[in-house]
Amino acid sequence: MYKFHMKNGTAYFYEHGVEIDGTVYGIHTDRDILRIKRRIVNDKFAETDDNFDMDTEIAKIQHTDITFEQPTSEQLSQIQSKTFDSMSDMKQYVQSVMNGELTQDEINAMLLLKIAEMEVAITNEQTTN
């Protein structure tokens, strides 16, 4: 499993993460774990008027450490050579590269090369006749 985020239109991969209640979060440092747990507690008690102790509620939340799969250097350079305007476009591109599929850019390049080869063949045939 891999997890990434977008910064300035570029994909960056998390090396580590945590799983809390079935949801996987990417983290940079251990401080991120506390930030995530605090957000979970805030979301849980946001709609209630109940008094609660933040530290106690955070301590109740268990997490599992995760090490994420990393792209190869070739995959990473291919992914980071593009910038994206939307997270959905980036997600689609990253998934295609990580799965070893041809990207639309690669398909277009192959088609252009094939067209050029055909044009050369036609031109050579016309000049020899």
Secondary structure, 3 states (H helix, E strand, C coil): CCCEEEECCEEEECCEEEEECCEEEEECCHHHHHHHHHHHHHHHHCCCCCCCCHHHHHHHCCCEEEECCCCCHHHHHHHHCCCCCCHHHHHHHHHHHHCCCCCHHHHHHHHHHHHHHHHHHHHHHHHHC
